Every structure is written in C-alpha cells, then in structure tokens.
Amino acid sequence: MAAKFNLNEEVVVIVGSGAGGGTLGNELAQKGINVVILEAGKRHEISDFENDEWPMFDKISWLDKRTTSGTWRIAKDFPNLPTWIVKAVGGSTVHWAGASLRFQEHEFKTRTVYGAIKDANLLDWPITLADLTPYYERAEFKMGVTGTNDIPRLPGNNNYKVLAAGAKKMGYKDFHSGNMAINSQPRDGRGSCQQIGFCFQGCKSGAKWSTLYTEIPKGERTGHLEVRSDAQVLKIEHNAAGLVTGVLYSDAKGNRSFQKARIVCVAGNSIESPRLLLNSASAMFPDGMANSSHQVGKNYMRHMTGSVYGVFDKPVHMFRGTTMAGIVRDESRHDTKRGFAGGYEMETVSLGVPFLAAFMDPGAWGRDFSSAMSAYDNMAGMWVIGEDLAQESNGVTLHATEKDQFGLPIPNVQFSDHANDLAMRKHAFQQGAALYTSIGASRTILTPPYPSTHNLGTNRMSAKAKDGVVNKWGQSHDIKNLFVSDGSQFTSGASENPTLTIVALAIRQAEFISQSMARKEL
C-alpha cells in the first residue's frame, strides 16, 4: 500500500510524476528513502483509457492556458497550447509513442563539435556519452526497450514497410522497426503489444512502458513512496540559509498545504519547471530560485519537427499497429555539407482522422484539403525530428498580467526557429517527400509542426554556474538541496526522442542523492 506521510515529515518531494519524476521516485523508494510525489493532474488507470483521440486528449492533456510569442507557427495555429503533454499521474509517459534512443557522442559536445554558430547559445554538457552509458543500459533494461538486452523488435506494420521500402530505394542503410519501450513479448508482469494503435491515448494493453503502471506502483509497494494527485505545486519555500524547506501546494478543492522537504526535485516538464522556479522568487532570490545565472527559463528547445505524408494508389492503413513503428537514422549524423549542423531522424507516425484534420494544415479547407483527407486509407506518414539549437532568446517567462486559477502568472513560451532549424526542416521535407515518391507516391503532403511533446532546456546543465541552472547531477548550482529531474536540464536537444535520456539521468540522480544523504551532505 502507498505510504501516507505527515506534512511535517522531511521527505524528498518530487514535483511531477513523468519519466523523470516517476522514475526518480521509485529509484529512491527502492533505496529506503521516503518520497512524496506531487502531481498536478488526476490519476487515470489503464481502465480509464479510451481508444478515441478527442476524449482522451481532453481527459489527460495539460490544457491550462499558456500564451505564445515568437515567429514559430504554433503562435498562430495554437496560441494557447504550445505543447501537447499530459497532466496526470505518469505525465507524458502516458501519451508518448515509446521511441527510446541513446544520444550520440557528438550531441553531448555541440559547442566543441559545431563551433560558434551565430544567434545560438551552444554549450557542452558537463557529462559525456561514456558517463551516461551504464545508466542508458539500466534504463533500457528497466523499460524493456526492443533491440536491446536480446529483446526482439516489434513487427513492422504497413506504415513501416512503406518507409523501409523507400529507405532502401534511397540508399539508406540504418533503418528498422525501432528501439521501443513497448513489450514485443510478455515482460515485467505486462503482456506484449497487441498492435491496437492509439499509443498517444494511453496504452490499453499496458504493453507500453509508463511510470503510471511500472515505476510508481513498484515504488508504492515499498511503503516509501506516496503519490498525491490533483496537487498543483505553487511555490518552493526556503530558510534563512538559502536551503529549500518544502513546497506549498493546492489540492483539487483549492485547499493549500505545505509539505516539508529535506530535498525538492522539480520534474514538471520544461514549461512548468522553470515557471515554478520563477514563481518561487523571494527577497533572497528576487529573480526566482536557482537563477543567479539568469538562465532559468532560457534556451528552450522543442526539436525541429514536421511531418510528411505520402499518398499511394493502394491502401496502407497506417493507423494499424503502433503509432511509431519504425525509424530511418541515416540523416541523424552531423554533416555540415547538407547546410546545417546536427541531424534528424525519420520516424513513422500515424494520426487518426480527427487529429490529422486538425494538424495537417490548421484552419485549412477546400478541395485540396478535402482530397487529402479522402485519401486517408492510402496514406503513409512520417515525423521528422531533429536537433534544434539552443537560443537564449527562446524560453519561458511569467506573463505580465494573466494569472491562473491559483492567482499565479501563467507561462509565456517564446520560440523562433533558428536559421539552422529552417535549413534542416527544408532538407528533411525534401528527403521525406523523395522517399515516398521513390516508391510510387502520387502525392506528398508536408505538414507544419504541431504542439510539441518534446520540451527541453530552460534549466540546463552546465559545468560553470554562470552558464546554466544545474550541475552534472541535476543539482542546482545555487541551492544544494534543490534538483531538476526532467528534460529541462538538457544542455542540447540532440536528434533523438528524449525519454530514454530523462530516465537514465533520473537513475543516475537517484544514486547521487542517496549517496549524498548517506554521507549527510544532503
């Protein structure tokens, strides 16, 4: 049974229950450390999931108002919804597609490898691939990633077979049905993938790894982890010595409580995490917590994204099988001969008819749009995802006038594509369209980026305190018992989906925290 800790007990408080927070909570609980996870959203179990896009979008998504600015198209298409993440226990591991890829060596050293790039704010991570490799191995085993640990890959669906045929025709060499945290055979008390689709709506079979029904229940069974849902953290408090003492939070009824903490770990995604630090300003920390560098909220990255669809003369039924069913990795290298730094992946993607209509060309109508929708059964689809460069001007700030239901400033998300992003997207669109055309597509459709599920940076790791927010352990440079435990600590975005790296960093951070507590350093 889940523990029930007293508000006056100095536990480790984790804000957020997704890939970072949920994993960290279980890892600490397994070491006998008392943990309270505060999750702003509700707790929906597998039985609550529906294989229907809009009802689940409304049920699990973070729909609190945000505002946008900058030149990105999201500011026009989705001005109050820059991100498509989950507000529920399990965080965006409920919604994610399952792609689990390790970063490449050069992606930890972008400032060294890419050099100084105009208008970019590149920085090397304070850790290397070699530092993270043993934790990647532990994360892959924990998550049951296909193609690792002798776990077979998932079968390729039609969408993947089209992608693979095109990749072969294009001369690509590195393509397969993915490294996915989705069971291809029964494992860890959960069955294998039933190829139902609807991965973004919450996995009805439980084959996809999610902290909701893997890490969190395991942690709860130790008696050392308590998860409080409907608990929106409003502010982190500190003492005269500048150490955090706990968090103020509100429950679903608006009642406010203060939970004492020995350590606070912020894992609320790259928008809510910096927002919480900024909203925790005080006389001692007038610019927000952990913000002596003035880097909190800055260097927001969301990946260079877009989608390409190919229309064929025969049915593909791309919606059958896993949403993300395969990948082409050849373009993920760093090769400036293509006209940009960094690289990108091509990953199969399928949206249902309602979502495709909303995202393919928001606001569009007419013959061109309707003919594309009419060809849905004959479509194959891919998502291109590449490294976007950190820019200090891209980031999360507190809105000057608009407040949320708790009276706190809402976040504004500022983003403008770097010239490197535009050059990479142009190349990715050309290659994606050429891939489908090479095997007989009668039409290719390029779709703009939709609200991002990958939100990175804003509390980045740095070797020097002046360059970032946290050190190589995710520990605040300014406050030793304050940590960041999500993707906001990323120094660069890389070309890979971020979840595996978030989990690896959480395992590593739990080790550091437990050892530091044992030595009485925390």
Wavefront OBJ file of the C-alpha trace (Angstrom):
o trace
v 0.000 0.000 0.000
v 1.037 3.591 -0.600
v 2.529 5.340 2.399
v 0.876 8.380 3.917
v 3.488 10.803 5.116
v 2.921 13.617 7.540
v 3.137 17.165 6.214
v 5.797 17.854 8.857
v 7.962 14.905 7.813
v 11.058 15.981 5.909
v 10.694 13.722 2.876
v 12.116 14.041 -0.607
v 9.467 15.943 -2.544
v 9.283 15.373 -6.296
v 7.152 17.727 -8.375
v 5.783 15.732 -11.309
v 5.364 12.002 -11.972
v 6.504 11.500 -15.557
v 9.644 9.911 -16.996
v 11.912 11.876 -14.665
v 9.817 12.260 -11.534
v 8.161 8.844 -11.598
v 11.447 7.042 -12.208
v 13.309 9.062 -9.580
v 10.559 8.399 -7.018
v 10.749 4.645 -7.486
v 14.553 4.565 -7.533
v 14.728 6.455 -4.227
v 11.924 4.395 -2.658
v 13.760 1.180 -3.558
v 16.724 2.557 -1.575
v 14.514 3.072 1.500
v 14.154 6.842 1.134
v 10.749 8.381 1.901
v 9.342 10.225 -1.106
v 6.213 12.248 -1.830
v 5.401 12.866 -5.498
v 3.056 15.799 -6.055
v 1.255 15.548 -9.394
v -0.919 18.411 -10.660
v -3.190 16.083 -12.645
v -5.542 13.246 -11.839
v -4.749 9.554 -11.607
v -6.195 7.645 -14.550
v -5.561 3.919 -14.578
v -5.456 1.750 -17.710
v -9.172 1.001 -17.335
v -9.870 4.741 -17.813
v -8.140 4.896 -21.199
v -10.289 5.171 -24.309
v -9.217 4.365 -27.858
v -10.658 7.642 -29.036
v -8.452 10.645 -29.686
v -10.500 13.655 -28.638
v -11.986 12.320 -25.377
v -8.531 11.203 -24.228
v -6.951 14.465 -25.352
v -9.465 16.318 -23.186
v -9.038 13.895 -20.290
v -5.247 13.758 -19.944
v -3.733 16.789 -21.671
v -2.302 19.843 -19.934
v -4.923 22.339 -21.085
v -4.240 25.153 -18.609
v -3.843 28.369 -20.553
v -0.423 29.381 -21.812
v 0.493 32.124 -24.223
v 2.996 32.097 -27.068
v 5.249 34.560 -28.825
v 7.946 34.454 -31.475
v 7.917 33.577 -35.156
v 7.061 29.874 -34.817
v 3.830 28.862 -36.499
v 2.462 27.453 -33.230
v 1.867 31.057 -32.121
v -0.661 31.364 -34.964
v -2.151 27.864 -35.022
v -2.217 27.009 -31.288
v -1.581 30.261 -29.380
v -2.714 28.876 -26.016
v -1.425 25.317 -26.498
v 2.278 25.340 -27.413
v 2.747 21.843 -26.024
v 0.924 18.539 -26.160
v 1.841 16.953 -22.836
v -0.047 15.133 -20.109
v -1.443 16.478 -16.853
v -1.969 13.204 -14.999
v -0.080 10.638 -12.965
v 2.558 9.196 -15.272
v 2.986 12.510 -17.060
v 3.738 12.299 -20.748
v 4.775 8.634 -20.439
v 1.025 8.034 -20.731
v 0.986 9.813 -24.100
v 4.411 9.130 -25.619
v 4.949 6.809 -28.579
v 7.701 4.773 -26.899
v 10.757 5.582 -29.054
v 13.862 5.062 -26.887
v 17.129 6.137 -28.454
v 20.501 6.985 -26.953
v 22.051 10.344 -27.757
v 25.159 10.227 -29.938
v 28.569 11.226 -28.613
v 28.800 14.481 -30.548
v 25.391 15.610 -29.274
v 26.821 15.997 -25.751
v 29.552 18.292 -27.121
v 27.736 20.633 -29.500
v 29.772 23.739 -28.662
v 33.023 21.872 -29.294
v 31.854 19.954 -32.369
v 29.596 22.546 -34.045
v 31.667 25.575 -33.057
v 30.266 29.056 -32.544
v 27.037 29.408 -34.522
v 25.553 32.869 -34.917
v 22.496 33.539 -32.730
v 22.835 30.157 -30.996
v 23.754 29.663 -27.339
v 25.517 26.308 -27.581
v 27.159 24.681 -24.593
v 28.777 21.294 -23.984
v 27.080 19.059 -21.434
v 29.125 18.590 -18.243
v 28.780 14.819 -18.864
v 29.693 12.608 -21.814
v 28.146 9.615 -23.526
v 30.618 7.424 -21.628
v 29.351 8.853 -18.314
v 25.749 8.068 -19.206
v 26.228 4.700 -20.944
v 25.858 2.497 -17.816
v 22.664 4.383 -16.957
v 21.375 4.046 -20.514
v 21.875 0.293 -20.090
v 19.900 0.287 -16.849
v 17.160 2.427 -18.390
v 16.830 0.145 -21.427
v 16.539 -2.900 -19.195
v 14.031 -1.178 -16.905
v 11.892 -0.004 -19.817
v 12.214 -3.198 -21.880
v 13.486 -1.400 -24.965
v 13.243 -3.535 -28.094
v 16.511 -4.174 -29.908
v 18.406 -4.174 -26.585
v 19.006 -6.910 -23.981
v 18.047 -9.594 -26.531
v 14.503 -8.217 -26.666
v 13.129 -8.718 -30.204
v 11.967 -5.714 -32.153
v 8.267 -5.249 -32.829
v 6.891 -6.450 -36.156
v 6.777 -3.767 -38.814
v 3.275 -2.625 -39.754
v 2.322 -1.410 -43.236
v 3.407 2.128 -42.426
v 6.877 0.828 -41.593
v 7.003 -1.451 -44.642
v 6.382 1.574 -46.867
v 9.063 3.553 -45.005
v 11.561 0.684 -45.254
v 10.922 0.203 -48.980
v 11.508 3.892 -49.591
v 14.601 3.947 -47.379
v 16.089 1.071 -49.311
v 15.346 2.791 -52.609
v 17.014 5.975 -51.319
v 20.150 4.080 -50.390
v 19.688 4.461 -46.657
v 21.262 1.727 -44.518
v 20.230 2.351 -40.898
v 16.511 1.611 -40.642
v 14.474 -0.837 -38.590
v 11.217 -1.138 -36.647
v 12.579 0.889 -33.775
v 14.013 0.795 -30.279
v 10.691 0.973 -28.499
v 9.748 0.758 -24.823
v 6.796 -1.397 -25.846
v 6.798 -5.079 -24.976
v 7.352 -7.291 -28.023
v 6.932 -10.261 -25.685
v 5.486 -10.571 -22.147
v 7.810 -8.874 -19.687
v 7.811 -7.280 -16.248
v 4.321 -8.567 -15.465
v 2.835 -6.956 -18.579
v 1.744 -8.550 -21.842
v 3.078 -7.950 -25.325
v 1.859 -5.293 -27.736
v -1.476 -6.107 -29.366
v -0.828 -3.699 -32.267
v -4.021 -1.824 -31.426
v -2.647 1.602 -32.292
v -3.854 4.573 -30.217
v -0.476 4.775 -28.450
v -0.946 8.510 -27.801
v -4.218 7.916 -25.963
v -2.726 5.700 -23.256
v -1.879 2.051 -23.907
v -4.981 -0.042 -23.192
v -2.959 -3.262 -23.022
v -0.226 -1.842 -20.763
v 2.488 -3.099 -23.122
v 3.994 0.382 -23.431
v 6.219 1.476 -20.543
v 4.702 4.239 -18.444
v 5.620 5.332 -14.940
v 1.876 5.215 -14.187
v 1.822 1.413 -14.028
v 5.517 0.449 -13.787
v 7.693 2.708 -11.628
v 5.021 4.256 -9.422
v 3.252 1.065 -8.235
v 6.635 -0.562 -7.608
v 7.683 2.397 -5.501
v 4.372 2.444 -3.646
v 4.738 -1.231 -2.752
v 7.928 -0.447 -0.810
v 5.999 1.740 1.627
v 8.436 4.566 0.928
v 6.558 6.355 -1.878
v 3.333 8.330 -1.738
v 1.785 9.929 -4.824
v -0.651 12.790 -4.299
v -2.614 13.573 -7.426
v -4.575 16.797 -8.017
v -1.717 18.528 -6.185
v -0.542 21.643 -8.005
v 2.691 22.952 -6.510
v 2.568 26.739 -6.231
v 5.849 27.697 -4.608
v 9.078 26.294 -3.176
v 9.992 27.776 0.205
v 13.457 28.225 1.727
v 15.073 29.165 5.023
v 17.456 31.961 6.035
v 20.411 29.811 4.993
v 19.028 29.621 1.451
v 18.151 25.912 1.571
v 14.730 24.718 0.439
v 12.421 23.652 3.241
v 9.373 22.384 1.366
v 6.613 23.231 -1.070
v 3.245 24.946 -0.945
v 0.604 23.142 -2.988
v -3.115 23.218 -3.660
v -5.447 20.218 -3.842
v -8.411 19.801 -6.181
v -10.701 21.710 -3.807
v -8.325 24.657 -3.563
v -7.110 23.806 -0.066
v -3.464 24.771 0.395
v -0.926 22.677 2.288
v 2.782 22.938 2.984
v 4.825 19.752 2.720
v 8.164 19.873 4.475
v 11.084 18.561 2.468
v 14.678 17.561 3.002
v 15.191 17.769 -0.761
v 12.983 19.113 -3.586
v 13.256 17.694 -7.112
v 11.449 19.595 -9.858
v 10.200 17.378 -12.693
v 7.260 19.257 -14.180
v 8.421 19.444 -17.822
v 10.305 22.305 -19.459
v 7.487 24.818 -19.082
v 6.124 24.200 -15.600
v 9.550 23.572 -14.035
v 11.063 26.984 -14.844
v 7.706 28.598 -14.148
v 7.736 27.135 -10.624
v 11.289 28.341 -10.007
v 10.407 31.830 -11.258
v 7.194 31.896 -9.197
v 9.267 30.962 -6.123
v 11.034 34.329 -6.074
v 11.710 35.802 -2.640
v 13.718 38.586 -1.035
v 16.760 36.308 -1.041
v 16.078 35.105 -4.593
v 14.422 38.120 -6.271
v 14.825 36.722 -9.799
v 13.466 33.298 -8.909
v 15.015 30.215 -7.366
v 18.253 28.759 -8.756
v 18.515 31.756 -11.067
v 21.743 33.558 -10.179
v 22.822 32.904 -13.785
v 19.585 34.395 -15.163
v 19.304 31.213 -17.257
v 16.104 29.807 -15.708
v 13.532 29.633 -18.485
v 16.058 30.320 -21.243
v 17.440 28.098 -24.019
v 14.085 26.384 -24.673
v 14.302 23.645 -27.296
v 11.432 21.696 -28.834
v 13.156 19.794 -31.663
v 12.967 20.651 -35.326
v 9.800 18.841 -36.379
v 7.311 18.437 -39.187
v 5.503 15.571 -40.901
v 5.487 14.129 -44.391
v 2.659 12.016 -45.759
v 2.691 10.035 -48.988
v -0.488 9.090 -50.858
v -0.413 5.778 -52.744
v -2.690 4.001 -55.211
v -3.432 1.165 -52.777
v -4.474 1.144 -49.102
v -1.733 1.417 -46.465
v -3.892 1.647 -43.341
v -1.079 3.408 -41.473
v -3.218 3.565 -38.330
v -2.973 -0.208 -37.782
v -0.215 -1.170 -35.375
v 1.941 1.007 -33.154
v 1.791 4.747 -33.780
v 5.557 4.918 -34.161
v 6.525 1.703 -35.898
v 9.959 2.321 -37.378
v 12.834 4.684 -37.975
v 15.434 5.760 -40.510
v 18.577 7.045 -38.760
v 20.959 7.811 -41.654
v 20.315 11.570 -41.528
v 20.927 11.863 -37.777
v 24.661 12.352 -38.286
v 26.450 15.695 -38.029
v 27.439 16.609 -41.578
v 27.539 20.306 -42.471
v 27.760 19.516 -46.204
v 23.961 19.365 -46.046
v 23.878 23.039 -44.999
v 23.190 22.705 -41.275
v 24.674 21.465 -38.007
v 23.295 18.369 -36.313
v 20.915 15.843 -37.798
v 17.415 14.424 -37.822
v 15.519 11.136 -37.649
v 12.631 9.955 -39.822
v 10.086 8.085 -37.710
v 6.791 6.598 -38.828
v 3.785 8.339 -37.368
v 0.057 7.960 -37.721
v -2.669 10.266 -36.514
v -6.337 9.313 -36.585
v -8.692 11.154 -38.928
v -9.792 13.787 -36.345
v -6.247 14.671 -35.308
v -4.887 14.586 -38.850
v -7.614 17.021 -39.864
v -6.619 19.333 -37.004
v -2.864 19.133 -37.504
v -2.288 18.621 -41.242
v -2.914 22.258 -42.113
v -4.684 24.012 -39.229
v -7.578 26.135 -40.418
v -7.420 24.813 -43.981
v -10.467 23.881 -46.022
v -11.372 23.427 -49.660
v -10.727 20.884 -52.397
v -7.000 20.430 -51.791
v -7.509 19.717 -48.090
v -10.592 17.532 -48.513
v -8.973 15.436 -51.254
v -6.051 14.761 -48.945
v -8.389 13.656 -46.164
v -10.290 11.458 -48.626
v -7.049 9.620 -49.325
v -6.521 8.736 -45.653
v -6.601 4.947 -46.105
v -3.927 5.191 -48.798
v -1.544 7.350 -46.760
v 1.780 6.540 -45.164
v 3.174 9.013 -42.668
v 6.449 10.013 -41.075
v 7.511 12.518 -38.458
v 10.872 14.213 -38.911
v 12.604 15.102 -35.661
v 15.917 16.886 -35.489
v 18.158 18.842 -33.208
v 17.172 22.461 -32.785
v 19.831 24.774 -31.424
v 19.625 26.415 -28.015
v 18.949 30.140 -28.253
v 18.977 32.311 -25.164
v 16.004 34.298 -26.515
v 13.803 31.191 -26.724
v 12.229 30.376 -23.419
v 9.605 30.511 -20.723
v 8.737 33.712 -18.871
v 5.966 34.713 -16.486
v 3.095 36.557 -18.157
v 2.942 40.211 -17.130
v -0.811 40.294 -16.487
v -2.558 36.917 -16.940
v -2.982 34.698 -13.889
v -4.059 31.073 -13.440
v -6.790 29.700 -11.149
v -4.388 29.973 -8.199
v -3.584 33.628 -8.833
v -0.104 32.926 -10.217
v 1.260 34.286 -13.510
v 0.787 31.859 -16.394
v 3.786 30.971 -18.563
v 4.518 32.511 -21.928
v 6.513 30.373 -24.344
v 8.719 32.318 -26.737
v 10.193 30.473 -29.705
v 11.609 31.443 -33.070
v 13.256 28.975 -35.413
v 16.989 29.385 -35.854
v 18.247 29.528 -39.457
v 19.752 26.086 -38.793
v 16.293 24.716 -37.924
v 14.823 26.095 -41.155
v 17.616 24.618 -43.279
v 17.272 21.238 -41.552
v 13.474 21.171 -41.934
v 13.779 22.012 -45.641
v 16.236 19.150 -46.126
v 14.100 16.737 -44.081
v 10.973 17.620 -46.063
v 12.825 17.127 -49.353
v 14.222 13.757 -48.291
v 10.963 12.575 -46.781
v 8.993 13.501 -49.889
v 11.647 11.907 -52.114
v 11.485 8.706 -50.067
v 7.754 8.302 -50.684
v 7.970 9.447 -54.316
v 10.719 6.887 -54.990
v 8.269 4.048 -54.380
v 5.325 5.467 -56.263
v 3.547 8.050 -54.101
v 1.185 10.067 -56.294
v 1.253 12.965 -53.859
v 3.271 14.091 -50.842
v 1.924 16.363 -48.134
v 4.147 18.435 -45.849
v 2.617 19.415 -42.527
v 3.807 22.143 -40.157
v 4.990 21.382 -36.604
v 2.218 20.738 -34.117
v 2.273 21.404 -30.348
v 5.472 19.876 -29.080
v 5.694 16.755 -26.955
v 9.463 17.248 -26.633
v 10.201 20.253 -24.453
v 13.817 20.643 -23.426
v 16.269 23.098 -21.919
v 15.071 26.024 -19.737
v 17.012 24.741 -16.657
v 20.092 23.470 -18.399
v 23.099 21.595 -17.059
v 26.414 23.415 -17.106
v 29.921 22.940 -15.779
v 30.031 26.585 -14.665
v 27.245 28.188 -12.626
v 27.152 31.269 -14.865
v 26.176 29.216 -17.939
v 23.217 27.241 -16.651
v 20.986 26.248 -13.761
v 22.113 22.796 -12.552
v 25.346 20.794 -12.379
v 26.092 17.360 -13.842
v 23.821 15.691 -11.266
v 20.861 17.964 -11.958
v 21.606 19.723 -8.654
v 21.037 23.478 -8.568
v 24.262 25.463 -8.670
v 22.748 27.857 -6.123
v 20.860 25.599 -3.686
v 22.349 22.201 -2.869
v 19.074 20.506 -1.841
v 17.166 21.610 -4.946
v 17.303 19.414 -8.069
v 15.872 19.418 -11.578
v 14.859 15.944 -12.747
v 13.241 16.302 -16.169
v 14.114 17.295 -19.734
v 14.525 20.929 -18.740
v 18.056 20.034 -17.555
v 19.129 19.130 -21.123
v 22.026 21.214 -22.418
v 21.322 20.244 -26.022
v 18.304 18.607 -27.618
v 20.042 16.059 -29.876
v 18.147 14.419 -32.737
v 16.708 11.609 -30.627
v 13.458 11.348 -28.684
v 14.365 12.426 -25.120
v 12.593 9.981 -22.786
v 15.333 7.340 -22.521
v 17.842 10.049 -21.600
v 15.469 11.535 -18.995
v 15.092 8.077 -17.401
v 18.854 7.416 -17.492
v 19.536 10.768 -15.823
v 16.890 10.026 -13.159
v 18.516 6.694 -12.290
v 21.895 8.431 -12.073
v 20.478 11.290 -9.995
v 18.826 8.879 -7.541
v 22.192 7.227 -6.975
v 23.815 10.607 -6.283
v 21.034 11.763 -3.944
v 21.004 8.541 -1.911
v 24.810 8.517 -1.566
v 24.826 12.209 -0.590
v 22.109 11.603 2.012
v 24.055 8.662 3.437
v 27.114 10.913 3.778
v 24.941 13.605 5.457
v 25.766 16.021 2.648
v 22.077 16.460 1.881
l 1 2 3 4 5 6 7 8 9 10 11 12 13 14 15 16 17 18 19 20 21 22 23 24 25 26 27 28 29 30 31 32 33 34 35 36 37 38 39 40 41 42 43 44 45 46 47 48 49 50 51 52 53 54 55 56 57 58 59 60 61 62 63 64 65 66 67 68 69 70 71 72 73 74 75 76 77 78 79 80 81 82 83 84 85 86 87 88 89 90 91 92 93 94 95 96 97 98 99 100 101 102 103 104 105 106 107 108 109 110 111 112 113 114 115 116 117 118 119 120 121 122 123 124 125 126 127 128 129 130 131 132 133 134 135 136 137 138 139 140 141 142 143 144 145 146 147 148 149 150 151 152 153 154 155 156 157 158 159 160 161 162 163 164 165 166 167 168 169 170 171 172 173 174 175 176 177 178 179 180 181 182 183 184 185 186 187 188 189 190 191 192 193 194 195 196 197 198 199 200 201 202 203 204 205 206 207 208 209 210 211 212 213 214 215 216 217 218 219 220 221 222 223 224 225 226 227 228 229 230 231 232 233 234 235 236 237 238 239 240 241 242 243 244 245 246 247 248 249 250 251 252 253 254 255 256 257 258 259 260 261 262 263 264 265 266 267 268 269 270 271 272 273 274 275 276 277 278 279 280 281 282 283 284 285 286 287 288 289 290 291 292 293 294 295 296 297 298 299 300 301 302 303 304 305 306 307 308 309 310 311 312 313 314 315 316 317 318 319 320 321 322 323 324 325 326 327 328 329 330 331 332 333 334 335 336 337 338 339 340 341 342 343 344 345 346 347 348 349 350 351 352 353 354 355 356 357 358 359 360 361 362 363 364 365 366 367 368 369 370 371 372 373 374 375 376 377 378 379 380 381 382 383 384 385 386 387 388 389 390 391 392 393 394 395 396 397 398 399 400 401 402 403 404 405 406 407 408 409 410 411 412 413 414 415 416 417 418 419 420 421 422 423 424 425 426 427 428 429 430 431 432 433 434 435 436 437 438 439 440 441 442 443 444 445 446 447 448 449 450 451 452 453 454 455 456 457 458 459 460 461 462 463 464 465 466 467 468 469 470 471 472 473 474 475 476 477 478 479 480 481 482 483 484 485 486 487 488 489 490 491 492 493 494 495 496 497 498 499 500 501 502 503 504 505 506 507 508 509 510 511 512 513 514 515 516 517 518 519 520 521 522
